[in-house]
Amino acid sequence: MIRRCQCSSKATISASKSGHRVDVGSLRRKGKAYARCANTIGWRERMKWPISHLSSEMLGASVLIFASLFSSQLALGQSTQIIPPDRNFTWNPGMMSKGGIPNRTTICATLSPSGANDSAAIQAALNRCPSNQVVMLNPGTFIVNNYLLIHTPITLRGSGAGVTILNKANGAHARLSTVVSGTNGIQTPENPFSYTHDAKPVVIVGPSRRPGPYNSTSSRSLTADGQQGAYSVTIASASGFAAGQFVLLDETSGASWQPVPPGFGCTNNVPSTPCPPVLWQGDRVAWNMHYPKQQWQDDNGNSNPSGPYDTTPGVLPAAMSWFSRKDRPTNEIKEIASVSGNTITFTSPLTIGYRASHSAQLTRYTHVTNAGVENLSMYGGADGGLRFEAAAYSWAKSVEITQWIGEGVAIDNSFRIEVRDSDIHTGSWPSPGGGGYIVSLADGSSEVLIENNILIEANKQMVMRSSGAGSVVAYNYADDSWDFDTPGWVEVGLNASHLAGPHHVLFEGNASQNADSDFTHGNAIYLTFFRNWLTGQRRSFTDTANARAVGLAYGSWWDSFVGNVLGRPGQMSGWSYTDHAMSCDASGNNCAGDNGAWSDKNIWKLGYDPERWNMYPDPKVLSTVIRDGNYDFLTNSQRWHNTPGGFAIPNSMYLTSKPAFFGNNPWPWVDPTTGAIYTLPAKARYDAGTTAE
């Protein structure tokens, strides 16, 4: 453990990167329009659990927890469930199915800093290291101006975060010494367009920098629907598929033009008619694309009555393939357990159904497995700090990542990655448009575990883009997300959105300023928020706009909030329980959503769109959200909106016992019956001025 300090090393950033394109156009919100970066900065049906299909691994934590979640309802003879089965999953993310991160003890090489660029020496040691062994880095600062590639099942281990430092001296700059006005010690970012840099990360875990996972020749269509909760699918031909492979399962959106809510307006129509516009939306996926196109807002260049496009009618917009195969944002990565005839059986169940009518397909590609990064710091990444690219069963443990552009940790095309016990903080450029995300999941990444980390002080704490299925974000301290141009605007906190497609993500036991789900590039669905503390207030800022404990943007359908604690004791003066636009009754029920008069400082702000403040709430958000057993410090009570009170809320939805990192502290640390808040280890580390465990 080390004392927190501000990095002061200087480096340099490129103004371009070939690869992922993000946040194109401009964003109208906060009462004004401002430009979004576009490829300019180097950042690129019912649940079923047939017992006959369950291995001993699959009969573990999540099944027991699922049973306990509903035991009280069954005992009372009630059919109503707090969280219906179609919103649940057998949560078993990261390295849990392997018994945790392995403790490797055989060291294949030990290196010390040379004072010059150490990239080649470290890379040579990584290339030579036998499987399941460790490349050990002694204390000191290693200059790594070229990224390190971990492409075999080995561990890169330092002597401790803050003790061993990987510094990309030609990468992102540290913050300036001046403090942003109206904040408590937030240092001013240096605009990366003002200096040169090398747009590369510090470390990549994967076969290459951009492994290009999709092998279109291996794509096979499902011959029948893949059922939610099932372990198998049947494809047209299983030739080339084998046990141990990793595959992508996806389907097309099936979108068509659909009406927008009242109050949407026509001010930004290009051309002016039809008015009101229509939205490109399916039964699960809503793209932020309209007919007519909405100037400064949409991800499509043009549109006509037949659909959205960029320049050529009939050719789908490029945005539909930013982080998925074209128009296939509903997806997940699976591991093949066995192949019998044309039936493929996986090691985990389907999180959602995949439909032959939506051209559901299975595509195979190659992953690096069982590789890890431990006990070191990374400074200066200019295309993210640490990237997992087509990796599986791999991890980052007890690392510090700071001073980056793009994503602190990027998890792309990957399966069962685990990021734990780490401190990812103070991004170089807290900018909308992809410049400053702390953790990012993209390109189908699934069953990821983000646990017991400090995630603080960047533009967004986390985003998930066409990814996230079966993932768990748990027991993290996540705070102080902000926009460098408008520090008073309250950015999203806990979040599994930012481009269409994310679904079935669990947020448990975190502390953050809010939970939300944005619609900037499309929607996310089936998110569960369980036993979190959502304060409604950032730690280091004076919040002046869009303050809320819980927000859900347009398209956030079938989301569940159970057992959370909302707000801050004794500090809720001027707050409302529900936003005025939700049009709820005095108890916060029967929300009609019959106006567009959005307000500020709300416990619940559901169905809104920060680009369209006169729009009525999305009625499907209001009708599908579950809000049960949550305690708030405005009414100082536990409230039940969907089911009768008295249901027993379990300790966890993915753990069967108290996790070791809680030590002697009480667990669960959030008590929604009384609003009692105990110690969250990650927050305690931050408050004590320490970083990674």
C-alpha positions in Angstrom: 0.0 0.0 0.0 1.3 3.5 -0.8 0.4 7.1 -0.1 -1.6 8.8 -2.9 0.4 11.5 -4.7 -0.1 13.4 -7.9 2.1 12.3 -10.8 4.3 15.0 -12.1 6.1 13.3 -14.9 5.6 15.0 -18.3 5.1 13.3 -21.6 3.6 13.8 -25.0 -0.2 12.7 -27.1 -1.1 12.1 -30.7 -4.0 13.8 -32.3 -5.1 10.8 -34.2 -5.6 7.1 -34.1 -6.8 4.6 -36.6 -9.1 2.2 -35.0 -12.2 2.6 -32.8 -14.2 5.7 -33.5 -16.2 7.2 -30.7 -18.6 10.0 -29.9 -19.0 11.5 -33.4 -21.0 14.7 -33.8 -21.7 17.2 -31.1 -23.6 16.8 -27.9 -26.4 19.2 -27.1 -27.0 19.2 -23.3 -26.5 21.3 -20.3 -28.4 24.1 -22.1 -25.8 24.4 -24.9 -24.1 22.5 -27.7 -20.4 21.6 -27.7 -18.3 19.5 -30.1 -17.8 15.8 -29.5 -14.4 14.4 -30.5 -14.5 12.0 -33.5 -11.5 9.7 -34.0 -9.2 12.5 -33.1 -7.6 11.6 -29.8 -5.9 8.3 -29.4 -8.7 6.5 -27.4 -10.4 4.7 -29.2 -38.3 -14.8 -22.3 -37.8 -16.4 -19.3 -34.7 -17.6 -17.5 -34.3 -21.4 -17.4 -31.8 -23.4 -15.4 -32.2 -27.1 -16.4 -30.4 -29.1 -13.7 -29.3 -31.6 -16.3 -27.2 -29.0 -18.0 -25.4 -27.7 -14.8 -21.9 -28.6 -13.9 -20.7 -28.5 -10.3 -19.2 -25.1 -11.1 -22.6 -23.8 -12.4 -24.4 -25.1 -9.3 -22.3 -22.6 -7.2 -22.8 -19.2 -5.9 -25.4 -17.7 -8.2 -27.9 -20.5 -8.2 -27.8 -20.6 -4.4 -28.2 -16.8 -4.2 -31.0 -16.9 -6.8 -32.8 -19.4 -4.6 -32.4 -17.4 -1.5 -33.6 -14.2 -3.3 -37.0 -15.7 -3.8 -37.3 -18.0 -0.8 -39.2 -15.4 1.2 -41.8 -15.0 -1.6 -42.3 -18.7 -1.9 -42.6 -19.1 1.9 -45.4 -16.4 1.8 -47.1 -18.2 -1.0 -46.7 -15.2 -3.3 -46.0 -15.4 -7.0 -44.6 -11.9 -7.3 -40.8 -11.7 -7.4 -38.7 -8.7 -6.7 -36.4 -9.4 -9.6 -38.0 -11.6 -12.3 -36.0 -14.5 -13.7 -35.6 -12.8 -17.1 -33.6 -10.0 -15.4 -31.3 -12.4 -13.5 -28.3 -14.5 -14.3 -26.1 -17.1 -12.8 -23.4 -14.5 -12.0 -20.0 -16.2 -12.0 -17.7 -13.5 -13.5 -13.9 -13.0 -13.8 -11.8 -15.7 -12.3 -14.4 -17.0 -9.9 -14.9 -20.2 -11.8 -11.2 -20.9 -11.6 -11.0 -20.4 -7.9 -9.7 -16.9 -8.1 -6.5 -15.4 -9.5 -3.6 -17.9 -9.4 -0.7 -17.1 -7.1 2.3 -17.9 -9.4 5.6 -18.3 -7.6 8.0 -19.4 -10.3 10.0 -16.4 -11.6 11.4 -16.6 -15.1 13.2 -13.3 -15.2 13.9 -10.3 -12.9 14.6 -6.9 -14.3 15.6 -3.5 -12.9 15.3 0.0 -14.5 18.1 1.0 -16.8 17.4 4.7 -16.9 16.7 4.5 -20.6 13.8 3.0 -22.6 13.2 -0.4 -21.0 10.5 -1.5 -23.4 12.6 -3.9 -25.5 14.2 -5.6 -22.4 10.9 -6.2 -20.7 9.2 -7.4 -24.0 12.1 -9.8 -24.6 11.6 -11.2 -21.1 7.8 -11.6 -21.7 8.4 -13.3 -25.0 10.8 -15.9 -23.4 8.9 -16.6 -20.2 7.3 -20.1 -20.0 3.6 -20.5 -19.3 2.4 -19.9 -15.8 5.6 -18.1 -14.7 6.3 -14.5 -13.7 8.4 -11.7 -15.2 9.3 -9.8 -12.0 10.1 -6.0 -12.0 12.2 -4.6 -9.2 11.4 -1.2 -7.6 12.0 1.9 -9.6 10.7 3.7 -12.7 10.9 1.8 -16.0 10.5 3.9 -19.1 8.2 2.1 -21.5 7.8 4.3 -24.6 6.7 1.3 -26.6 3.7 -0.7 -25.3 4.3 -4.1 -23.7 2.4 -7.1 -25.2 1.5 -10.0 -22.9 0.5 -12.7 -25.4 1.0 -15.9 -23.5 -0.3 -17.2 -20.1 2.2 -15.5 -17.8 2.2 -12.7 -15.2 3.9 -9.4 -15.3 4.4 -8.4 -11.6 6.0 -5.4 -10.0 7.2 -4.9 -6.4 4.1 -2.9 -5.5 1.9 -0.1 -6.9 3.9 3.2 -6.5 7.1 1.1 -6.0 7.4 -0.2 -9.5 6.3 2.3 -12.1 5.9 1.8 -15.9 6.1 5.4 -17.3 5.3 6.1 -20.9 7.4 9.3 -21.1 6.2 10.1 -24.7 2.5 9.6 -23.8 -0.1 11.5 -21.9 0.7 14.5 -19.7 0.0 14.8 -16.0 -2.5 17.5 -14.8 -1.3 21.1 -14.3 -0.7 22.4 -10.8 -3.6 24.9 -10.8 -6.9 23.9 -9.2 -10.2 24.0 -11.1 -12.4 26.8 -9.7 -15.2 25.6 -7.5 -13.6 22.3 -6.7 -11.8 20.8 -3.8 -8.4 20.2 -5.1 -9.2 19.0 -8.7 -6.2 19.9 -10.8 -6.6 21.5 -14.3 -6.1 19.1 -17.3 -3.8 20.0 -20.1 -5.4 19.9 -23.5 -3.9 17.0 -25.4 -4.2 18.9 -28.7 -1.6 21.3 -27.3 1.2 18.9 -27.3 2.5 15.9 -29.3 2.4 12.4 -28.0 2.6 8.8 -29.1 -0.9 7.4 -29.1 -0.3 3.9 -27.6 -1.1 2.2 -24.3 1.3 1.1 -21.7 0.4 -2.6 -21.6 -1.8 -4.8 -23.8 -3.0 -8.3 -22.8 -3.9 -10.1 -26.0 -2.5 -11.5 -29.2 -1.8 -8.1 -30.7 -2.6 -4.4 -30.4 -5.8 -4.8 -32.5 -6.4 -8.5 -32.9 -9.4 -8.2 -35.3 -11.5 -10.8 -33.6 -14.2 -11.4 -36.2 -13.5 -14.1 -38.6 -16.5 -13.7 -40.9 -15.8 -17.1 -42.6 -16.4 -18.8 -39.3 -19.8 -17.2 -38.7 -22.6 -19.7 -38.5 -26.3 -19.0 -38.3 -28.4 -20.5 -35.5 -31.0 -22.9 -36.9 -33.3 -22.3 -33.9 -33.6 -19.7 -31.2 -31.1 -19.8 -28.5 -33.2 -19.7 -25.3 -32.3 -17.4 -22.4 -30.7 -19.6 -19.6 -29.9 -22.5 -22.0 -26.4 -23.8 -22.3 -26.5 -24.9 -25.9 -27.3 -23.5 -29.4 -27.7 -25.4 -32.7 -26.0 -23.9 -35.8 -26.0 -24.8 -39.5 -22.6 -26.4 -39.4 -20.3 -26.9 -36.4 -17.3 -27.7 -38.6 -14.2 -25.9 -37.1 -15.8 -25.4 -33.7 -14.2 -27.2 -30.8 -14.2 -27.3 -27.0 -12.1 -24.6 -25.4 -12.7 -22.0 -28.1 -14.2 -18.6 -27.5 -17.0 -17.5 -29.7 -19.2 -14.4 -30.2 -23.0 -14.9 -30.1 -25.0 -12.0 -31.6 -28.1 -10.9 -33.4 -29.3 -8.0 -35.5 -31.4 -5.2 -33.9 -34.4 -5.6 -36.1 -34.9 -1.9 -35.8 -37.5 0.2 -37.7 -38.8 3.8 -37.5 -40.7 4.3 -34.2 -42.5 7.3 -32.7 -40.6 9.5 -30.2 -42.2 10.6 -26.9 -44.3 13.9 -26.8 -42.3 17.0 -26.4 -39.3 15.8 -28.4 -39.5 18.8 -30.7 -38.4 19.5 -34.2 -35.9 22.3 -33.7 -32.9 20.1 -34.8 -34.6 18.4 -37.8 -32.5 18.3 -40.9 -34.6 18.7 -43.1 -37.6 20.1 -41.2 -40.1 17.4 -41.9 -41.5 15.0 -40.9 -42.3 16.6 -37.6 -42.2 15.0 -35.0 -39.3 12.8 -36.1 -39.1 9.0 -35.7 -36.4 6.9 -34.0 -34.6 3.8 -35.3 -35.6 1.3 -32.7 -36.3 -2.5 -32.2 -37.8 -4.4 -29.3 -34.5 -4.4 -27.4 -32.2 -1.9 -29.2 -32.7 1.8 -29.7 -30.1 3.6 -31.8 -29.7 7.4 -31.4 -30.6 7.8 -35.0 -33.7 9.7 -36.3 -35.6 10.6 -39.5 -35.1 13.3 -40.2 -31.6 13.5 -38.8 -31.2 15.5 -35.6 -28.4 18.1 -36.2 -25.5 17.8 -33.7 -27.0 14.8 -32.0 -27.4 11.7 -34.2 -24.8 9.0 -35.0 -26.0 8.8 -38.6 -25.0 11.2 -41.3 -28.4 11.0 -43.1 -31.7 9.2 -43.1 -34.8 8.6 -45.3 -38.1 6.7 -44.9 -36.2 3.4 -45.4 -33.7 3.9 -42.6 -30.6 5.7 -41.4 -27.3 5.9 -43.4 -24.2 8.1 -43.7 -23.7 9.0 -47.4 -25.2 6.1 -49.3 -28.9 5.2 -48.8 -29.4 1.6 -47.9 -25.9 1.3 -46.3 -26.1 1.2 -42.6 -24.2 4.0 -40.7 -20.6 3.3 -39.6 -21.7 3.9 -36.0 -23.4 0.6 -36.0 -20.1 -1.2 -36.2 -18.0 1.0 -33.9 -18.1 -1.7 -31.1 -19.8 -4.7 -32.6 -20.4 -6.4 -35.9 -22.7 -4.3 -38.1 -26.0 -3.7 -36.4 -25.4 -6.6 -34.0 -25.0 -4.8 -30.6 -26.9 -7.4 -28.6 -24.2 -10.0 -28.1 -22.0 -12.0 -25.6 -18.8 -14.0 -25.7 -19.1 -17.7 -24.7 -16.6 -20.5 -24.0 -17.3 -23.7 -25.7 -17.6 -26.7 -23.4 -18.4 -29.3 -26.0 -19.6 -29.9 -29.6 -22.0 -32.7 -30.5 -23.1 -32.8 -34.1 -24.2 -29.2 -34.8 -25.0 -28.5 -31.2 -22.6 -26.2 -29.4 -22.6 -26.3 -25.5 -21.2 -23.5 -23.5 -19.7 -23.3 -20.0 -22.2 -20.6 -18.9 -25.9 -20.0 -19.9 -27.1 -17.5 -22.3 -27.9 -14.2 -20.6 -30.6 -13.4 -23.1 -32.4 -15.2 -26.0 -30.9 -15.0 -29.5 -33.4 -15.3 -32.3 -33.1 -16.9 -35.7 -35.5 -14.3 -36.9 -32.9 -11.7 -36.0 -30.2 -13.6 -38.0 -28.5 -14.8 -34.8 -25.0 -16.1 -35.5 -22.0 -17.7 -33.7 -18.5 -16.5 -34.7 -15.2 -17.9 -33.4 -11.9 -16.2 -32.8 -8.7 -16.6 -30.9 -8.0 -15.3 -27.3 -5.0 -15.1 -25.0 -5.8 -16.8 -21.7 -4.6 -16.8 -18.2 -2.4 -13.7 -18.4 -2.1 -11.1 -15.6 -0.6 -7.8 -14.5 0.0 -7.2 -10.8 1.5 -4.9 -8.2 2.7 -2.0 -10.3 1.8 1.5 -11.5 1.2 2.7 -15.1 1.6 6.4 -16.1 1.2 8.1 -19.5 -0.9 5.8 -21.6 -2.1 7.7 -24.6 -4.5 5.0 -26.1 -5.6 3.8 -22.7 -3.4 2.7 -19.9 -4.0 -1.1 -19.8 -5.9 -2.9 -22.6 -7.3 -6.4 -22.6 -7.7 -7.2 -26.3 -9.3 -10.6 -27.1 -8.2 -12.0 -23.8 -10.0 -14.5 -21.5 -9.5 -15.6 -17.9 -7.0 -12.8 -17.4 -6.6 -10.1 -14.8 -5.2 -6.9 -13.3 -4.6 -7.0 -9.6 -3.3 -4.4 -7.2 -2.3 -1.9 -9.9 -2.4 1.8 -10.1 -3.3 3.5 -13.4 -3.2 7.3 -13.7 -2.3 10.0 -16.3 -3.9 8.5 -19.3 -6.0 9.5 -22.4 -8.8 7.2 -23.5 -9.6 4.4 -21.1 -7.7 3.6 -17.9 -8.6 0.0 -18.4 -10.1 -1.1 -21.8 -11.6 -4.6 -22.0 -12.4 -5.4 -25.7 -13.5 -8.7 -27.3 -12.8 -10.4 -24.0 -14.3 -13.0 -21.6 -14.1 -13.3 -17.9 -11.5 -10.6 -17.2 -11.0 -9.6 -13.6 -9.9 -6.1 -12.4 -9.5 -6.0 -8.6 -7.9 -4.3 -5.6 -6.7 -1.4 -7.8 -6.6 2.4 -8.0 -7.5 3.9 -11.3 -7.6 7.7 -10.9 -7.0 11.1 -12.3 -7.2 10.8 -16.1 -5.3 13.3 -18.0 -8.2 14.6 -20.1 -11.7 14.3 -18.5 -13.4 15.0 -21.9 -16.7 13.8 -23.4 -15.9 12.0 -26.6 -13.8 9.1 -25.3 -10.9 11.1 -23.8 -11.3 10.1 -20.2 -13.1 6.9 -19.2 -11.8 4.9 -16.2 -13.1 1.4 -17.2 -14.5 0.5 -20.6 -16.0 -2.7 -21.8 -16.6 -3.0 -25.6 -17.0 -5.4 -28.5 -19.0 -8.1 -26.8 -16.9 -8.4 -23.6 -18.8 -10.6 -21.2 -18.8 -12.0 -17.6 -16.2 -9.4 -16.5 -15.6 -8.8 -12.8 -14.7 -5.2 -11.6 -14.3 -5.6 -7.8 -12.8 -3.6 -4.8 -11.3 -0.8 -6.8 -10.9 3.0 -6.5 -12.4 4.5 -9.7 -12.2 8.2 -9.3 -11.7 11.5 -11.1 -12.1 11.2 -14.9 -14.9 12.0 -17.3 -16.8 8.8 -16.8 -16.2 6.1 -14.2 -17.3 3.4 -16.6 -18.8 2.8 -20.0 -20.0 -0.3 -21.7 -20.5 -0.3 -25.4 -22.2 -3.3 -27.1 -20.9 -5.4 -24.3 -21.2 -6.4 -20.6 -23.5 -9.4 -20.6 -23.1 -11.3 -17.3 -20.7 -8.8 -15.8 -20.5 -7.7 -12.2 -19.3 -4.3 -10.9 -19.0 -4.7 -7.2 -17.7 -3.0 -4.0 -15.9 -0.2 -5.8 -15.6 3.4 -4.7 -16.5 5.4 -7.8 -16.7 9.2 -7.6 -15.9 12.6 -9.1 -16.7 12.0 -12.7 -16.8 15.3 -14.5 -16.6 17.3 -17.8 -13.6 19.6 -18.0 -15.7 22.4 -19.8 -18.6 22.4 -17.2 -17.4 21.1 -13.9 -20.7 21.7 -12.2 -22.5 19.2 -14.5 -23.0 15.9 -12.7 -21.7 13.1 -14.9 -23.0 9.5 -14.7 -21.6 7.3 -12.0 -22.4 3.6 -12.1 -23.1 3.0 -15.7 -23.4 0.1 -18.2 -24.2 2.1 -21.3 -22.8 4.5 -23.9 -23.5 2.6 -27.1 -26.4 0.3 -27.9 -26.4 -3.3 -26.8 -25.3 -3.7 -23.2 -27.6 -6.0 -21.1 -27.6 -8.1 -17.9 -25.0 -6.3 -15.8 -25.1 -6.4 -12.0 -23.9 -3.4 -9.8 -23.6 -4.5 -6.2 -22.2 -2.9 -3.1 -20.6 0.1 -4.8 -20.4 3.7 -3.5 -21.0 6.4 -6.2 -22.6 9.8 -6.7 -25.3 8.2 -8.8 -26.4 5.3 -11.0 -27.5 6.1 -14.5 -27.8 4.7 -18.1 -27.2 7.1 -20.9 -28.6 7.2 -24.5 -25.7 9.1 -26.1 -25.2 6.4 -28.7 -28.0 4.0 -27.9 -29.5 2.2 -25.0 -28.8 -0.5 -22.4 -31.3 -2.9 -20.9 -31.7 -5.4 -18.0 -29.4 -3.7 -15.5 -29.6 -4.6 -11.8 -28.5 -2.2 -9.0 -28.3 -4.0 -5.6 -27.2 -2.7 -2.2 -25.2 0.3 -3.5 -24.9 3.7 -1.8 -25.8 6.4 -4.3 -25.1 9.7 -2.6 -26.4 12.2 -5.2 -23.4 14.3 -4.6 -19.8 14.2 -5.9 -17.0 14.4 -3.4 -14.9 17.3 -4.7 -17.3 19.4 -6.8 -20.1 22.0 -6.4 -22.9 20.3 -8.2 -25.0 22.7 -10.2 -26.8 20.7 -12.9 -28.4 17.3 -13.2 -28.0 16.3 -9.6 -29.8 12.9 -9.0 -29.2 9.7 -7.0 -30.7 7.5 -9.7 -31.2 8.5 -13.4 -32.3 6.4 -16.4 -32.1 7.9 -19.9 -34.5 7.0 -22.7 -34.3 3.3 -23.7 -33.2 2.1 -20.2 -35.8 -0.7 -20.1 -36.2 -3.5 -17.5 -33.8 -2.1 -15.0 -34.0 -3.1 -11.3 -33.1 -1.2 -8.1 -33.3 -3.3 -5.0 -31.9 -2.6 -1.5 -29.9 0.5 -2.3 -29.4 3.5 0.0 -30.0 6.9 -1.7 -28.8 10.3 -0.8 -26.9 11.7 2.2 -28.2 11.9 5.8 -29.2 15.4 6.8 -28.2 16.9 3.4 -31.3 16.5 1.3 -32.8 20.0 1.6 -34.2 21.2 -1.7 -34.5 17.7 -3.1 -37.5 15.9 -4.5 -38.3 12.2 -4.3 -39.3 11.9 -8.0 -38.7 14.3 -10.9 -41.6 16.5 -11.7 -41.7 15.2 -15.3 -42.3 11.7 -14.0 -45.8 12.9 -12.8 -45.9 10.4 -9.8 -48.4 10.5 -7.0 -47.4 11.7 -3.5 -46.0 8.2 -2.6 -43.8 8.1 -5.7 -46.1 5.6 -7.4 -48.4 5.7 -10.5 -45.9 7.7 -12.6 -47.8 9.0 -15.6 -44.9 10.9 -17.2 -47.3 13.4 -18.7 -45.1 16.5 -19.1 -41.6 17.6 -20.0 -40.9 19.9 -17.1 -37.7 18.3 -15.8 -36.3 19.5 -12.5 -33.1 19.1 -10.6 -32.0 17.4 -7.3 -34.1 14.2 -7.5 -33.8 10.8 -5.9 -35.4 9.3 -9.0 -35.0 10.9 -12.5 -36.3 8.3 -14.9 -36.8 8.3 -18.7 -35.1 11.6 -19.5 -32.8 12.7 -22.3 -30.2 15.3 -21.6 -30.2 16.4 -25.2 -34.0 17.1 -25.2 -35.2 18.7 -21.9 -38.8 19.2 -23.1 -39.3 15.6 -24.0 -41.8 13.6 -21.8 -40.3 10.6 -20.0 -39.9 7.4 -21.9 -43.0 5.5 -20.9 -41.3 2.1 -21.2 -38.7 3.2 -18.7 -41.4 4.1 -16.2 -43.4 1.0 -16.8 -40.6 -1.6 -16.6 -38.3 -0.2 -13.8 -38.4 -2.0 -10.5 -37.8 0.1 -7.3 -38.1 -2.0 -4.2 -36.6 -2.0 -0.7 -34.5 1.1 -1.3 -33.9 3.5 1.6 -33.6 7.2 1.0 -32.4 10.1 3.2 -35.1 12.4 1.9 -38.0 10.5 3.4 -35.8 8.6 5.8 -37.6 5.4 5.0 -37.4 2.2 3.0 -39.8 2.3 0.0 -41.4 -0.5 -2.0 -43.0 0.5 -5.3 -43.5 -2.7 -7.2 -43.9 -5.5 -4.6 -45.3 -5.5 -1.0 -42.8 -4.7 1.7 -41.3 -7.4 3.9 -39.3 -9.5 1.3 -36.0 -10.6 2.7 -33.2 -9.0 0.7 -30.2 -11.4 0.5 -26.7 -10.4 1.3 -25.5 -10.7 -2.2 -26.6 -11.7 -5.7 -23.2 -13.3 -6.7 -21.4 -14.2 -3.5 -22.3 -16.9 -0.9 -20.2 -15.5 1.9 -18.4 -12.4 3.1 -15.5 -11.5 0.8 -12.0 -11.7 2.4 -11.2 -8.1 1.6 -13.8 -6.9 4.0 -11.7 -8.2 6.9 -13.3 -7.4 10.2 -15.7 -4.8 8.7 -19.4 -5.6 8.6 -20.8 -7.1 5.4 -23.1 -6.3 3.8 -22.0 -2.7 4.3 -25.2 -1.2 3.1 -28.4 -1.8 5.2 -31.5 -0.7 3.3 -33.9 -1.4 6.2 -32.4 1.4 8.3 -30.1 3.3 5.9 -27.1 2.3 8.0 -23.8 2.7 6.1 -20.7 0.8 7.3 -17.2 0.6 5.8 -16.5 0.0 2.2 -12.9 -1.1 2.0 -12.1 0.7 -1.3 -13.5 4.0 0.0 -11.6 3.5 3.3 -8.4 3.1 1.3 -9.0 6.3 -0.6 -10.0 8.2 2.6 -6.7 7.1 4.2 -4.7 8.3 1.2 -3.7 4.8 0.1 -4.2 3.2 -3.3 -4.0 -0.4 -4.5 -4.1 -3.2 -1.9 
